[in-house]
């Protein structure tokens, strides 16, 4: 059901208005039909009452014709009297008309013992008996609606009398083209009202759609220039929203620029003394101590590089370029194989897609290093699944407790509580890999394999 409903604001508003208008028109049509039926019923009741009251005053012998009232509607047949009621067992009595007819007769001072009102079809015998000419029925059929095939019959027995006065009246013909007029009116209202609402909604939704695209682009790349910002347009509320977003975007851009400047200064101020310190330790005579000091400096330099890279990953300076993904992953694996690391390149597929090769190479390198560090080996595959490219790095190590997987993706979190580079480093590698995957619009997930070990998956949209 939900997939058939419009998802946009404009579509949902138009659907809601259309349904509301349909309900309103349905109620209006029902009230109009009810009012028309009431008019028909009132015309019949008053016509029958007029004939019966007139027959009470101008009572004549049975079968003698009485002058009908002037006017075309309702058409009233002759009034007769009979010793018995014309009601047949299969006739259905109109209780509502009977009650109203009794009330009218009583108000006019005509007391009756019983009133019977029913509807009956007009056949040839009825037409010859109660209509002035045999062709009158055909004439009525030509002039009016086919509903003239039926008439309303009222039989009244006056108070203290045994004979019945019988009057007949045609049903008031329904206004011609009533439903057609109502349908045309509904269509015109729909066209006019829906057109006006569509124009108003378009004036609201068009700038909102532009703003949505801008927000998505800015979220993917905060380094966008100010030239692509959406100009305030539409109603006041929409213009205010766009203006507020532009101000927020400018503020975020300024903060990111300040952060980049600060990180550049930090990197320069820290790497320079580290380099100087690396030169000074060469004067240390003890080879063991010199190697330990050099390792410590190298750890500090790598940690600093990881921190600076993590801070800059949100605003990459290099553009996306078409890259063959399996070749990129293979080049990373070759780096590990060249130094004798037990890394295996598994099944791969050729996938060409826009990437930031330097960043993605670092993400694969971090995941592979993590597998080597904790499991002593790694297997890397590249496959295409639907509209996604999937890079899998699996190992046969101890894995990660399920309740700690989410924590391992946070900065400076790792399984080993130490910060020793040989047992796990500073805990930024997985966080940086996740940030790089998200930079490309993808995801990084960690799961424990059923056969043992950890599986890291980078999924990128192709």
C-alpha positions as CSV (number, residue, x, y, z in Angstrom):
1,X,0.0,0.0,0.0
2,X,2.7,2.5,1.0
3,X,4.6,2.1,-2.3
4,X,1.6,3.3,-4.2
5,X,1.4,6.5,-2.2
6,X,3.3,9.6,-3.4
7,X,6.5,10.2,-1.4
8,X,7.1,13.9,-2.2
9,X,5.5,16.7,-0.3
10,X,3.8,18.0,-3.4
11,X,2.3,14.6,-4.2
12,X,1.1,13.9,-0.7
13,X,-0.5,17.4,-0.4
14,X,-2.3,17.0,-3.7
15,X,-3.5,13.6,-2.8
16,X,-4.8,14.8,0.6
17,X,-6.6,17.8,-1.0
18,X,-8.1,15.5,-3.7
19,X,-9.4,13.1,-1.1
20,X,-10.8,15.9,1.0
21,X,-12.5,17.5,-2.0
22,X,-13.9,14.1,-3.1
23,X,-15.4,13.6,0.4
24,X,-16.8,17.1,0.4
25,X,-18.3,16.7,-3.1
26,X,-19.8,13.3,-2.1
27,X,-21.4,14.9,1.0
28,X,-22.7,17.8,-1.1
29,X,-24.1,15.4,-3.8
30,X,-25.8,13.4,-1.1
31,X,-27.4,16.5,0.5
32,X,-28.5,17.7,-3.0
33,X,-30.1,14.4,-3.8
34,X,-31.7,14.3,-0.4
35,X,-33.1,17.8,-0.9
36,X,-34.4,16.8,-4.4
37,X,-36.1,13.7,-3.0
38,X,-37.6,15.9,-0.3
39,X,-39.0,18.3,-2.9
40,X,-40.4,15.4,-4.9
41,X,-42.0,13.9,-1.8
42,X,-43.5,17.2,-0.7
43,X,-44.9,17.8,-4.2
44,X,-46.6,14.4,-4.2
45,X,-48.0,14.8,-0.7
46,X,-49.5,18.2,-1.4
47,X,-50.9,17.1,-4.7
48,X,-52.6,14.1,-3.1
49,X,-53.9,16.3,-0.2
50,X,-55.2,18.9,-2.7
51,X,-57.1,16.2,-4.6
52,X,-58.5,14.5,-1.5
53,X,-59.6,17.8,0.1
54,X,-61.2,18.9,-3.2
55,X,-62.9,15.5,-3.5
56,X,-64.3,15.9,0.0
57,X,-65.8,19.2,-0.9
58,X,-66.9,18.4,-4.5
59,X,-67.9,14.9,-3.9
60,X,-69.7,13.4,-6.8
61,X,-71.1,10.1,-7.9
62,X,-68.6,7.2,-8.5
63,X,-66.7,7.6,-11.7
64,X,-67.6,11.2,-12.4
65,X,-64.7,13.3,-13.6
66,X,-63.5,16.2,-11.4
67,X,-61.6,19.1,-12.9
68,X,-57.9,18.7,-12.2
69,X,-55.9,21.7,-10.8
70,X,-54.1,24.0,-13.2
71,X,-50.3,23.7,-13.6
72,X,-48.0,21.2,-15.2
73,X,-46.4,19.8,-12.0
74,X,-47.4,17.6,-10.5
75,X,-49.8,16.1,-13.1
76,X,-52.8,14.7,-11.2
77,X,-55.0,12.0,-12.6
78,X,-58.8,11.9,-12.0
79,X,-60.2,11.5,-8.5
80,X,-62.7,8.7,-8.0
81,X,-64.5,7.0,-5.2
82,X,-64.7,3.3,-4.6
83,X,-66.4,1.0,-2.1
84,X,-63.2,-0.9,-1.4
85,X,-59.5,0.1,-1.1
86,X,-57.4,-0.5,-4.3
87,X,-54.5,-1.8,-2.1
88,X,-53.3,-5.2,-3.3
89,X,-51.3,-7.7,-1.2
90,X,-48.1,-7.1,-3.2
91,X,-48.3,-3.3,-3.0
92,X,-45.7,-1.7,-0.6
93,X,-47.2,1.1,1.5
94,X,-45.3,4.4,1.8
95,X,-45.5,5.0,5.6
96,X,-43.8,8.3,5.6
97,X,-46.1,9.8,2.9
98,X,-49.1,8.4,4.7
99,X,-48.2,10.1,8.0
100,X,-47.5,13.5,6.4
101,X,-50.7,13.2,4.3
102,X,-52.8,12.6,7.5
103,X,-51.2,15.6,9.1
104,X,-52.0,17.9,6.2
105,X,-55.6,16.6,6.0
106,X,-56.0,17.1,9.8
107,X,-54.6,20.6,9.6
108,X,-57.2,21.4,6.9
109,X,-60.1,20.1,9.1
110,X,-60.5,16.8,7.1
111,X,-60.7,13.8,9.5
112,X,-60.0,10.4,8.1
113,X,-60.3,6.9,9.5
114,X,-57.6,5.4,7.4
115,X,-55.1,6.5,4.7
116,X,-53.2,4.1,2.4
117,X,-50.5,5.3,0.0
118,X,-48.5,3.1,-2.3
119,X,-46.7,3.2,-5.6
120,X,-47.9,1.2,-8.6
121,X,-46.9,0.7,-12.2
122,X,-49.0,2.3,-14.9
123,X,-50.4,-0.3,-17.4
124,X,-52.9,0.2,-20.3
125,X,-56.0,-0.3,-18.2
126,X,-54.9,2.3,-15.7
127,X,-54.1,4.7,-18.4
128,X,-57.5,4.3,-20.1
129,X,-59.4,4.6,-16.8
130,X,-57.6,7.6,-15.2
131,X,-56.1,9.5,-18.1
132,X,-58.2,11.7,-20.5
133,X,-56.9,10.0,-23.7
134,X,-55.4,6.7,-24.5
135,X,-52.3,8.3,-26.0
136,X,-51.7,10.5,-23.0
137,X,-49.2,8.0,-21.4
138,X,-47.1,8.0,-24.6
139,X,-47.2,11.7,-24.7
140,X,-46.0,11.9,-21.1
141,X,-43.2,9.5,-21.9
142,X,-42.1,11.7,-24.7
143,X,-42.3,14.9,-22.7
144,X,-40.9,13.7,-19.4
145,X,-38.7,11.0,-17.8
146,X,-39.4,7.2,-18.1
147,X,-40.2,7.4,-14.4
148,X,-43.8,8.3,-15.4
149,X,-44.3,4.5,-15.8
150,X,-45.1,4.6,-12.1
151,X,-47.6,6.7,-10.1
152,X,-48.4,7.3,-6.4
153,X,-51.9,6.1,-5.3
154,X,-53.5,7.5,-2.2
155,X,-56.8,6.0,-0.8
156,X,-58.5,7.7,2.1
157,X,-61.6,6.7,4.0
158,X,-63.2,9.7,5.6
159,X,-64.4,9.7,9.1
160,X,-67.9,8.0,9.4
161,X,-67.9,6.9,5.8
162,X,-67.5,3.5,4.1
163,X,-66.4,4.6,0.6
164,X,-62.8,5.4,-0.3
165,X,-61.6,8.5,-2.1
166,X,-58.7,7.5,-4.5
167,X,-56.3,10.1,-5.9
168,X,-53.3,9.5,-8.1
169,X,-50.2,11.7,-8.8
170,X,-47.1,11.4,-10.9
171,X,-43.8,11.5,-9.3
172,X,-42.1,14.8,-9.8
173,X,-39.5,14.3,-12.6
174,X,-36.0,14.7,-11.4
175,X,-34.1,17.7,-12.8
176,X,-32.6,16.6,-16.2
177,X,-28.9,16.4,-16.2
178,X,-28.5,16.6,-12.4
179,X,-25.7,14.1,-12.2
180,X,-24.1,15.4,-15.3
181,X,-24.1,18.9,-13.9
182,X,-22.7,17.7,-10.6
183,X,-19.9,15.8,-12.4
184,X,-19.0,18.8,-14.5
185,X,-19.0,21.0,-11.5
186,X,-16.7,18.6,-9.6
187,X,-14.3,18.4,-12.5
188,X,-14.1,22.2,-12.8
189,X,-13.5,22.5,-9.1
190,X,-10.8,19.8,-9.2
191,X,-9.0,21.4,-12.2
192,X,-9.1,24.9,-10.7
193,X,-8.3,24.1,-7.1
194,X,-5.7,21.4,-7.8
195,X,-4.0,23.7,-10.3
196,X,-3.7,26.5,-7.9
197,X,-2.5,24.2,-5.1
198,X,0.0,22.6,-7.5
199,X,1.4,26.0,-8.3
200,X,1.7,27.0,-4.7
201,X,3.4,23.7,-3.7
202,X,5.7,23.9,-6.7
203,X,6.8,27.3,-5.4
204,X,7.6,25.7,-2.1
205,X,9.0,22.4,-3.1
206,X,11.3,23.6,-5.9
207,X,13.7,25.5,-3.6
208,X,13.4,22.8,-1.0
209,X,14.6,20.2,-3.6
210,X,17.5,22.4,-4.6
211,X,18.4,22.9,-0.9
212,X,18.2,19.1,-0.3
213,X,20.6,18.5,-3.2
214,X,22.9,21.1,-1.8
215,X,22.9,19.7,1.7
216,X,23.7,16.2,0.3
217,X,26.5,17.6,-1.8
218,X,27.9,19.6,1.2
219,X,27.7,16.5,3.5
220,X,29.7,14.5,0.9
221,X,32.2,17.2,0.4
222,X,32.4,20.2,2.8
223,X,35.0,21.8,0.6
224,X,32.3,23.0,-1.9
225,X,32.6,26.6,-3.1
226,X,30.1,29.2,-2.1
227,X,29.0,29.7,-5.7
228,X,26.8,26.6,-5.6
229,X,24.7,27.7,-2.7
230,X,20.9,28.0,-3.2
231,X,19.6,31.5,-3.5
232,X,16.7,32.3,-1.1
233,X,13.4,32.0,-3.0
234,X,9.8,30.9,-2.5
235,X,7.6,31.9,0.4
236,X,9.0,33.7,3.4
237,X,9.4,30.5,5.5
238,X,11.3,28.8,2.7
239,X,13.5,31.8,2.1
240,X,14.3,32.0,5.8
241,X,15.2,28.3,5.9
242,X,17.6,28.6,2.9
243,X,19.2,31.8,4.3
244,X,19.8,30.0,7.6
245,X,21.3,27.0,5.9
246,X,23.6,29.2,3.8
247,X,24.8,31.0,7.0
248,X,25.4,27.6,8.7
249,X,27.3,26.3,5.7
250,X,29.5,29.4,5.6
251,X,30.2,29.0,9.4
252,X,31.0,25.3,9.0
253,X,33.3,26.1,6.1
254,X,35.1,28.8,8.1
255,X,35.5,26.4,11.0
256,X,37.0,23.7,8.7
257,X,39.4,26.2,7.2
258,X,40.5,27.2,10.7
259,X,40.9,23.5,11.6
260,X,43.1,22.9,8.5
261,X,45.3,25.8,9.3
262,X,45.6,24.7,12.9
263,X,46.4,21.1,11.9
264,X,49.0,22.3,9.4
265,X,50.7,24.3,12.2
266,X,50.6,21.4,14.6
267,X,52.0,19.0,12.0
268,X,54.8,21.5,11.2
269,X,55.6,22.3,14.8
270,X,55.7,18.7,15.9
271,X,57.4,17.0,12.9
272,X,60.3,19.5,12.9
273,X,61.5,18.7,16.4
274,X,60.9,15.0,15.8
275,X,63.1,15.2,12.8
276,X,65.8,17.0,14.8
277,X,65.5,14.5,17.5
278,X,65.9,11.7,15.0
279,X,69.2,13.3,13.9
280,X,70.5,13.7,17.4
281,X,70.0,10.1,18.5
282,X,72.6,9.1,15.9
283,X,75.2,10.3,18.4
284,X,74.1,7.7,20.9
285,X,76.8,5.0,21.1
286,X,74.6,2.2,22.5
287,X,73.0,0.6,19.4
288,X,70.2,-0.9,21.5
289,X,69.2,2.4,23.0
290,X,69.5,4.1,19.7
291,X,67.1,1.7,18.0
292,X,64.6,2.0,20.9
293,X,64.7,5.8,20.7
294,X,64.4,5.7,16.9
295,X,61.4,3.3,17.2
296,X,59.7,5.6,19.6
297,X,60.2,8.6,17.3
298,X,58.8,6.6,14.4
299,X,55.7,5.6,16.5
300,X,55.2,9.3,17.3
301,X,55.5,10.3,13.6
302,X,53.1,7.6,12.4
303,X,50.6,8.4,15.1
304,X,50.8,12.1,14.2
305,X,50.3,11.2,10.5
306,X,47.2,9.1,11.4
307,X,45.7,11.9,13.5
308,X,46.3,14.5,10.8
309,X,44.9,12.2,8.1
310,X,41.8,11.5,10.2
311,X,41.2,15.2,10.7
312,X,41.6,16.0,6.9
313,X,39.6,13.0,5.6
314,X,36.4,15.0,5.7
315,X,37.8,17.7,3.3
316,X,39.9,15.8,0.7
317,X,41.9,18.0,-1.7
318,X,42.3,15.5,-4.4
319,X,39.4,14.9,-6.9
320,X,37.6,11.7,-7.7
321,X,39.2,9.9,-10.6
322,X,38.2,6.8,-12.6
323,X,40.2,3.9,-11.0
324,X,40.3,0.2,-11.5
325,X,39.6,-1.0,-8.0
326,X,41.1,-4.6,-8.2
327,X,44.3,-3.1,-9.5
328,X,44.5,-0.7,-6.7
329,X,43.9,-3.4,-4.1
330,X,46.5,-5.6,-5.8
331,X,49.1,-2.9,-5.6
332,X,48.6,-2.6,-1.8
333,X,48.9,-6.4,-1.4
334,X,52.2,-6.3,-3.4
335,X,53.6,-3.9,-0.9
336,X,53.1,-6.4,1.9
337,X,54.3,-9.3,-0.2
338,X,57.5,-7.4,-1.0
339,X,58.4,-7.3,2.7
340,X,57.5,-11.0,3.2
341,X,54.1,-10.5,5.0
342,X,51.6,-13.4,4.7
343,X,48.9,-11.6,2.7
344,X,46.9,-13.4,0.0
345,X,45.0,-11.8,-2.8
346,X,41.8,-13.8,-3.3
347,X,39.1,-13.6,-6.0
348,X,38.9,-10.2,-7.7
349,X,36.7,-8.6,-10.3
350,X,37.5,-5.8,-12.6
351,X,35.5,-2.7,-11.4
352,X,36.2,0.8,-12.7
353,X,34.7,3.6,-10.6
354,X,35.5,7.1,-9.4
355,X,37.8,7.0,-6.4
356,X,40.3,9.0,-4.4
357,X,43.0,6.4,-4.9
358,X,45.5,7.6,-2.3
359,X,42.8,7.6,0.5
360,X,41.3,4.2,-0.5
361,X,44.7,2.6,-0.7
362,X,45.4,3.8,2.9
363,X,42.1,2.3,4.1
364,X,42.9,-1.1,2.5
365,X,46.4,-0.9,4.0
366,X,45.1,-0.2,7.5
367,X,42.6,-3.1,7.4
368,X,45.3,-5.5,6.1
369,X,47.8,-4.3,8.7
370,X,45.2,-4.8,11.4
371,X,44.6,-8.4,10.3
372,X,48.4,-9.0,10.2
373,X,48.9,-7.5,13.7
374,X,46.2,-9.6,15.5
375,X,45.9,-12.7,13.3
376,X,49.2,-13.0,11.6
377,X,47.8,-13.2,8.1
378,X,45.1,-11.8,5.8
379,X,43.1,-12.6,2.6
380,X,41.8,-9.7,0.5
381,X,39.1,-10.1,-2.2
382,X,37.2,-7.6,-4.5
383,X,33.8,-8.5,-5.8
384,X,30.8,-6.7,-7.3
385,X,27.4,-7.3,-5.6
386,X,24.6,-5.5,-7.4
387,X,25.4,-1.8,-7.5
388,X,28.1,-2.1,-4.9
389,X,31.8,-2.9,-4.9
390,X,32.8,-4.9,-1.9
391,X,36.4,-5.1,-0.6
392,X,36.7,-8.0,2.0
393,X,39.7,-8.4,4.3
394,X,39.4,-11.6,6.4
395,X,41.7,-13.3,8.9
396,X,41.8,-16.4,11.1
397,X,42.5,-14.6,14.4
398,X,40.5,-14.5,17.6
399,X,38.0,-12.0,16.3
400,X,36.4,-9.3,18.4
401,X,33.7,-9.8,21.1
402,X,30.3,-8.8,19.5
403,X,29.6,-6.1,22.2
404,X,33.0,-4.4,21.5
405,X,32.8,-4.2,17.6
406,X,31.2,-0.8,17.6
407,X,33.7,0.5,20.1
408,X,36.6,-0.7,18.0
409,X,35.6,1.7,15.2
410,X,35.9,4.8,17.5
411,X,39.2,6.8,17.6
412,X,41.9,5.6,20.1
413,X,40.0,2.4,20.9
414,X,41.6,-1.0,20.5
415,X,41.5,-4.5,21.9
416,X,44.9,-4.2,23.6
417,X,44.8,-1.4,26.3
418,X,48.4,-0.5,25.6
419,X,49.6,2.1,23.1
420,X,52.6,0.0,21.9
421,X,52.9,0.0,18.2
422,X,53.9,-3.7,18.2
423,X,50.7,-4.7,19.9
424,X,48.2,-2.5,18.2
425,X,49.3,1.2,17.9
426,X,47.2,4.1,18.8
427,X,43.9,2.7,17.7
428,X,43.2,5.1,14.8
429,X,43.5,2.7,11.8
430,X,40.0,1.3,11.8
431,X,38.5,4.8,12.5
432,X,40.4,6.2,9.5
433,X,39.4,3.3,7.3
434,X,35.7,3.9,8.2
435,X,36.0,7.6,7.5
436,X,37.6,7.0,4.1
437,X,34.8,4.6,3.2
438,X,32.1,7.1,4.2
439,X,34.0,9.8,2.3
440,X,33.3,7.7,-0.9
441,X,29.6,7.3,0.1
442,X,30.2,3.7,1.4
443,X,30.4,1.9,4.7
444,X,32.8,-0.2,6.8
445,X,31.5,-3.1,8.8
446,X,33.2,-5.6,11.1
447,X,31.8,-9.1,11.7
448,X,33.1,-12.3,13.2
449,X,33.4,-15.2,10.8
450,X,31.6,-18.5,11.7
451,X,34.8,-20.4,11.0
452,X,36.8,-18.1,13.2
453,X,38.5,-14.8,12.6
454,X,37.3,-11.3,11.7
455,X,35.9,-10.1,8.4
456,X,36.1,-6.4,7.5
457,X,34.0,-5.2,4.5
458,X,34.2,-1.9,2.7
459,X,31.1,-1.4,0.5
460,X,31.2,1.4,-2.1
461,X,28.4,2.4,-4.4
462,X,29.4,1.9,-8.1
